[in-house]
Amino acid sequence: MAVSGYALVPLVFFLFTTFVSSSNSASGFQSQSQINVWPKPRTFSWPSSQASLLSPNFSITSPNHQHLSPAVARYRRLILTEHHRPLVTPKHVNVTGPPLETLTIFVSNLTAPLHHGVNESYSLIVPIGGAANLTAATVWGAMRGLETFSQVVWGHPLLVATGLFVWDSPLFGHRGLMLDTSRNFYGVEDILRTIGAMSANKLNPDLAGKGSYGSQMQYSPADVKRIVEFGLEHGVRVLPEIDSPGHTGSWAEAYPEIVACANMFWWPAEVDWDDRLASEPGTGHLNPLNPKTYQVFKNITQDVTALFPEPFYHAGADEIIPGCWKAEPAIQTFLSNGGTFSQLLEIFINSTFPYIVSLNRTVVYWEDVLLDANVKVDPSMLPPENTILQTWNNGPNNTKQIVASGYRTIVSSSDFYYLDCGHGSFPGNDSQYDQKPGTDTENNGGLWCGPFKTWETIYNYDITYGLSDAEAKLVLGGEVALWSEQADPTVLDARIWPRASAMAEALWSGNRDKTGMKRYADATDRLNEWRYRMVARGIGAEPIQPLWCIRNPGMCNTVHPFIKQ
């Protein structure tokens, strides 16, 4: 469901904040420390439950670095001004010792770029007396440590936990959030706010002008540069998805001759579902038989790669609908002469994949390019060393199929990670909603990916389920997705947060305790606290429980196992 044109592109944001996975030493964290840190660090030790005042002259010293230095300044302001009041105040804390004056940051490698697989580990020591130390392998790990430090400061006057030791590192390097900017427009400020974690796209000015929703709904090269730089200052990779050959109706506004079935009705009354032109309103596929298609494609790809330093290039290739291609006369002739839809896709991939690779990019495709039941390419066309497949169908089954074939994968299972699901279907005049009372209808709310994905559903998903150790190593991580048929800036924060936070912890330190048991009961109270803190920081995250539950930890839990009736 990766729907976008070039002028209207989904943005992929990698949650390179303290978002990631599990550790044995983290179990029992709530009862031991009574301080909530999200995501839970891999190792967290605060045995003495001591704290000291934070000096009003508190400073952070660090190496000078283009992206770390702004982050240090930002966190110092946050730490000194946030005055977070926990919903459940830490008990039996012994305030002692002199005020903490300084946090000193040590970084081993100041030049490591923010690419997949970069070392994000850090250790944090806040002694009882003396300066605190944050040691990281890279500036990106230092940013993770700064976030953790900010969460062990609270109150008015400010207190900071002392006698504290943290060691932390993510289980998965790819912890992403996909924001679909093609169906509804998100302004730059919405993206920057969401970035604290997110992504942007570069638009060819000509195509943007003709294919956007209006002159005020475009991203200029300056906008893209601002978003990318903002991402780097927050430790966030920004990766555009330029989907093709499907979902390219907006390209027809500038280049109508290269787009099949553009602006046609998506499912005419006289045709069966199998002959539809699109799976939902909004039609258009690039024509693989038109040489100009590749001239335009190469120009766009060159422009995009020049704006984004990210070495992954998402080229889409999902949801090829045969009915759309069949509407193009030249393709009708190709098919009548014995050609197939899969051969059409192979022509397109064989004409575009090598070019993307020549720009020193690893190509990310949706799984459809190899796994679709009807239109797919031969695997020999996509060498695993240059290809990553993003999975969205059939949960762990498709993940298994991808890695068993030797490909790296990013997990975005629609059964668990689609944040838009649960709000019904958006086409009008939909008779499925005109049912007699008492009718036994499907429990999906009228949308293929329903019902709503709760934070616990997201938190409990194991993205390497059923894989061997060797296969699990090919899973780069996961990515929640907000497709925007029924989302725009007015609901953006609440649709994403805190459900994306649930994935963040599951991929940073895991969703199990040291005994191997799922720890979602423990996570409930901590996520309540984290959501409250996010709201105070200006993120409109939705609540997960009534305030009474938050004030009375554990009292709103169930204690009986689920039994399906």
Solvent accessible surface area in square Angstrom, and as a share of the most:
residue,aa,sasa,rsa
1,M,12,0.05
2,A,0,0.00
3,V,24,0.14
4,S,3,0.02
5,G,5,0.05
6,Y,0,0.00
7,A,1,0.01
8,L,19,0.10
9,V,0,0.00
10,P,0,0.00
11,L,0,0.00
12,V,1,0.00
13,F,0,0.00
14,F,0,0.00
15,L,0,0.00
16,F,1,0.00
17,T,28,0.16
18,T,2,0.01
19,F,13,0.05
20,V,0,0.00
21,S,1,0.00
22,S,23,0.15
23,S,15,0.10
24,N,104,0.54
25,S,59,0.38
26,A,0,0.00
27,S,27,0.18
28,G,45,0.43
29,F,2,0.01
30,Q,50,0.22
31,S,93,0.60
32,Q,79,0.35
33,S,1,0.00
34,Q,63,0.28
35,I,8,0.04
36,N,31,0.16
37,V,0,0.00
38,W,3,0.01
39,P,1,0.01
40,K,2,0.01
41,P,0,0.00
42,R,45,0.16
43,T,37,0.21
44,F,7,0.03
45,S,39,0.25
46,W,0,0.00
47,P,103,0.65
48,S,45,0.29
49,S,25,0.16
50,Q,30,0.13
51,A,0,0.00
52,S,5,0.03
53,L,73,0.36
54,L,10,0.05
55,S,4,0.03
56,P,116,0.73
57,N,114,0.58
58,F,0,0.00
59,S,42,0.27
60,I,18,0.09
61,T,66,0.39
62,S,40,0.26
63,P,37,0.23
64,N,140,0.72
65,H,33,0.15
66,Q,125,0.55
67,H,18,0.08
68,L,0,0.00
69,S,37,0.24
70,P,46,0.29
71,A,0,0.00
72,V,15,0.08
73,A,45,0.35
74,R,58,0.21
75,Y,19,0.07
76,R,87,0.32
77,R,143,0.52
78,L,42,0.21
79,I,3,0.01
80,L,33,0.16
81,T,95,0.55
82,E,37,0.16
83,H,54,0.24
84,H,10,0.05
85,R,146,0.53
86,P,24,0.15
87,L,11,0.05
88,V,53,0.31
89,T,87,0.51
90,P,17,0.11
91,K,122,0.52
92,H,166,0.74
93,V,35,0.20
94,N,85,0.43
95,V,74,0.43
96,T,51,0.30
97,G,47,0.45
98,P,83,0.52
99,P,59,0.37
100,L,6,0.03
101,E,91,0.41
102,T,33,0.19
103,L,0,0.00
104,T,32,0.19
105,I,5,0.03
106,F,104,0.43
107,V,23,0.13
108,S,96,0.62
109,N,64,0.33
110,L,67,0.33
111,T,119,0.69
112,A,18,0.14
113,P,75,0.47
114,L,9,0.05
115,H,64,0.28
116,H,53,0.24
117,G,59,0.56
118,V,23,0.13
119,N,76,0.39
120,E,4,0.02
121,S,21,0.14
122,Y,4,0.02
123,S,26,0.17
124,L,0,0.00
125,I,79,0.40
126,V,0,0.00
127,P,41,0.26
128,I,85,0.43
129,G,32,0.31
130,G,54,0.52
131,A,47,0.37
132,A,0,0.00
133,N,57,0.29
134,L,0,0.00
135,T,62,0.36
136,A,4,0.03
137,A,25,0.20
138,T,5,0.03
139,V,1,0.00
140,W,7,0.02
141,G,0,0.00
142,A,0,0.00
143,M,6,0.03
144,R,2,0.01
145,G,0,0.00
146,L,0,0.00
147,E,14,0.06
148,T,0,0.00
149,F,0,0.00
150,S,1,0.01
151,Q,5,0.02
152,V,0,0.00
153,V,5,0.03
154,W,16,0.06
155,G,10,0.10
156,H,116,0.52
157,P,92,0.58
158,L,14,0.07
159,L,32,0.16
160,V,0,0.00
161,A,0,0.00
162,T,2,0.01
163,G,23,0.22
164,L,3,0.02
165,F,81,0.34
166,V,0,0.00
167,W,100,0.35
168,D,0,0.00
169,S,22,0.14
170,P,23,0.14
171,L,78,0.39
172,F,37,0.15
173,G,20,0.19
174,H,0,0.00
175,R,1,0.00
176,G,0,0.00
177,L,0,0.00
178,M,1,0.00
179,L,0,0.00
180,D,0,0.00
181,T,2,0.01
182,S,7,0.05
183,R,36,0.13
184,N,48,0.25
185,F,38,0.16
186,Y,0,0.00
187,G,22,0.21
188,V,23,0.13
189,E,104,0.46
190,D,22,0.12
191,I,0,0.00
192,L,11,0.06
193,R,82,0.30
194,T,2,0.01
195,I,0,0.00
196,G,27,0.26
197,A,4,0.03
198,M,0,0.00
199,S,0,0.00
200,A,0,0.00
201,N,0,0.00
202,K,10,0.04
203,L,2,0.01
204,N,28,0.14
205,P,85,0.53
206,D,70,0.36
207,L,0,0.00
208,A,2,0.02
209,G,43,0.41
210,K,106,0.45
211,G,6,0.06
212,S,20,0.13
213,Y,126,0.48
214,G,30,0.29
215,S,88,0.57
216,Q,156,0.69
217,M,82,0.37
218,Q,55,0.24
219,Y,5,0.02
220,S,47,0.30
221,P,59,0.37
222,A,73,0.56
223,D,35,0.18
224,V,0,0.00
225,K,146,0.62
226,R,119,0.44
227,I,1,0.00
228,V,14,0.08
229,E,57,0.26
230,F,57,0.24
231,G,0,0.00
232,L,33,0.17
233,E,42,0.19
234,H,26,0.11
235,G,0,0.00
236,V,1,0.01
237,R,4,0.02
238,V,7,0.04
239,L,2,0.01
240,P,2,0.01
241,E,0,0.00
242,I,2,0.01
243,D,0,0.00
244,S,1,0.01
245,P,0,0.00
246,G,0,0.00
247,H,28,0.13
248,T,0,0.00
249,G,18,0.18
250,S,17,0.11
251,W,0,0.00
252,A,9,0.07
253,E,92,0.41
254,A,18,0.14
255,Y,46,0.18
256,P,87,0.55
257,E,84,0.38
258,I,0,0.00
259,V,12,0.07
260,A,0,0.00
261,C,9,0.06
262,A,25,0.19
263,N,122,0.63
264,M,99,0.44
265,F,138,0.57
266,W,39,0.14
267,W,95,0.33
268,P,27,0.17
269,A,110,0.85
270,E,146,0.66
271,V,44,0.25
272,D,104,0.54
273,W,104,0.36
274,D,112,0.58
275,D,60,0.31
276,R,38,0.14
277,L,15,0.08
278,A,9,0.07
279,S,41,0.27
280,E,33,0.15
281,P,52,0.33
282,G,58,0.56
283,T,8,0.05
284,G,3,0.02
285,H,6,0.03
286,L,0,0.00
287,N,6,0.03
288,P,3,0.02
289,L,58,0.29
290,N,34,0.17
291,P,99,0.63
292,K,72,0.30
293,T,0,0.00
294,Y,30,0.11
295,Q,111,0.49
296,V,7,0.04
297,F,5,0.02
298,K,79,0.33
299,N,88,0.45
300,I,4,0.02
301,T,1,0.00
302,Q,102,0.45
303,D,49,0.26
304,V,1,0.00
305,T,15,0.09
306,A,89,0.69
307,L,45,0.22
308,F,5,0.02
309,P,77,0.48
310,E,8,0.04
311,P,33,0.21
312,F,15,0.06
313,Y,5,0.02
314,H,2,0.01
315,A,3,0.02
316,G,0,0.00
317,A,1,0.01
318,D,0,0.00
319,E,31,0.14
320,I,11,0.06
321,I,11,0.06
322,P,32,0.20
323,G,5,0.05
324,C,0,0.00
325,W,0,0.00
326,K,79,0.33
327,A,36,0.28
328,E,39,0.18
329,P,91,0.57
330,A,50,0.38
331,I,0,0.00
332,Q,92,0.41
333,T,79,0.46
334,F,48,0.20
335,L,40,0.20
336,S,91,0.59
337,N,120,0.62
338,G,59,0.56
339,G,15,0.15
340,T,63,0.37
341,F,43,0.18
342,S,30,0.19
343,Q,82,0.37
344,L,0,0.00
345,L,1,0.00
346,E,46,0.21
347,I,61,0.31
348,F,3,0.01
349,I,1,0.01
350,N,99,0.51
351,S,42,0.27
352,T,2,0.01
353,F,13,0.05
354,P,69,0.43
355,Y,48,0.18
356,I,0,0.00
357,V,42,0.24
358,S,81,0.52
359,L,46,0.23
360,N,128,0.66
361,R,38,0.14
362,T,27,0.15
363,V,0,0.00
364,V,0,0.00
365,Y,3,0.01
366,W,1,0.00
367,E,2,0.01
368,D,11,0.06
369,V,0,0.00
370,L,20,0.10
371,L,45,0.22
372,D,40,0.21
373,A,92,0.71
374,N,117,0.60
375,V,3,0.02
376,K,86,0.36
377,V,6,0.03
378,D,70,0.36
379,P,78,0.49
380,S,93,0.60
381,M,44,0.20
382,L,0,0.00
383,P,43,0.27
384,P,52,0.33
385,E,122,0.55
386,N,41,0.21
387,T,0,0.00
388,I,0,0.00
389,L,1,0.00
390,Q,2,0.01
391,T,2,0.01
392,W,16,0.06
393,N,44,0.23
394,N,96,0.49
395,G,3,0.03
396,P,39,0.24
397,N,108,0.55
398,N,13,0.06
399,T,3,0.02
400,K,80,0.34
401,Q,95,0.42
402,I,2,0.01
403,V,4,0.02
404,A,65,0.51
405,S,71,0.46
406,G,34,0.33
407,Y,6,0.02
408,R,63,0.23
409,T,0,0.00
410,I,2,0.01
411,V,0,0.00
412,S,0,0.00
413,S,2,0.01
414,S,5,0.03
415,D,74,0.39
416,F,53,0.22
417,Y,0,0.00
418,Y,0,0.00
419,L,0,0.00
420,D,13,0.07
421,C,0,0.00
422,G,32,0.30
423,H,73,0.33
424,G,10,0.10
425,S,27,0.18
426,F,75,0.31
427,P,31,0.19
428,G,66,0.63
429,N,165,0.85
430,D,44,0.23
431,S,88,0.57
432,Q,76,0.34
433,Y,113,0.43
434,D,119,0.62
435,Q,85,0.38
436,K,166,0.70
437,P,138,0.86
438,G,84,0.81
439,T,61,0.36
440,D,144,0.75
441,T,76,0.44
442,E,137,0.62
443,N,138,0.71
444,N,29,0.15
445,G,47,0.46
446,G,17,0.16
447,L,25,0.13
448,W,125,0.44
449,C,7,0.04
450,G,14,0.13
451,P,75,0.47
452,F,72,0.30
453,K,11,0.05
454,T,60,0.35
455,W,22,0.08
456,E,68,0.30
457,T,48,0.28
458,I,0,0.00
459,Y,0,0.00
460,N,37,0.19
461,Y,15,0.06
462,D,39,0.20
463,I,7,0.04
464,T,39,0.23
465,Y,146,0.55
466,G,57,0.55
467,L,26,0.13
468,S,56,0.36
469,D,121,0.63
470,A,74,0.57
471,E,30,0.13
472,A,28,0.21
473,K,165,0.70
474,L,49,0.24
475,V,8,0.04
476,L,19,0.09
477,G,0,0.00
478,G,0,0.00
479,E,3,0.01
480,V,0,0.00
481,A,1,0.00
482,L,0,0.00
483,W,0,0.00
484,S,0,0.00
485,E,32,0.14
486,Q,73,0.32
487,A,2,0.02
488,D,48,0.25
489,P,47,0.30
490,T,120,0.70
491,V,49,0.28
492,L,0,0.00
493,D,19,0.10
494,A,35,0.27
495,R,36,0.13
496,I,0,0.00
497,W,14,0.05
498,P,0,0.00
499,R,4,0.02
500,A,0,0.00
501,S,0,0.00
502,A,0,0.00
503,M,0,0.00
504,A,0,0.00
505,E,0,0.00
506,A,8,0.06
507,L,3,0.02
508,W,0,0.00
509,S,0,0.00
510,G,7,0.07
511,N,8,0.04
512,R,96,0.35
513,D,38,0.19
514,K,134,0.57
515,T,102,0.59
516,G,32,0.31
517,M,131,0.59
518,K,58,0.25
519,R,11,0.04
520,Y,89,0.34
521,A,54,0.42
522,D,37,0.19
523,A,0,0.00
524,T,10,0.06
525,D,27,0.14
526,R,0,0.00
527,L,0,0.00
528,N,2,0.01
529,E,10,0.05
530,W,21,0.08
531,R,49,0.18
532,Y,79,0.30
533,R,10,0.04
534,M,12,0.05
535,V,62,0.36
536,A,74,0.57
537,R,66,0.24
538,G,51,0.49
539,I,30,0.15
540,G,40,0.39
541,A,3,0.02
542,E,54,0.24
543,P,83,0.52
544,I,40,0.20
545,Q,40,0.18
546,P,91,0.57
547,L,102,0.51
548,W,141,0.49
549,C,9,0.06
550,I,17,0.09
551,R,130,0.48
552,N,49,0.25
553,P,58,0.37
554,G,35,0.34
555,M,131,0.59
556,C,49,0.29
557,N,58,0.30
558,T,125,0.72
559,V,131,0.75
560,H,148,0.66
561,P,108,0.68
562,F,180,0.75
563,I,123,0.62
564,K,172,0.73
565,Q,202,0.90
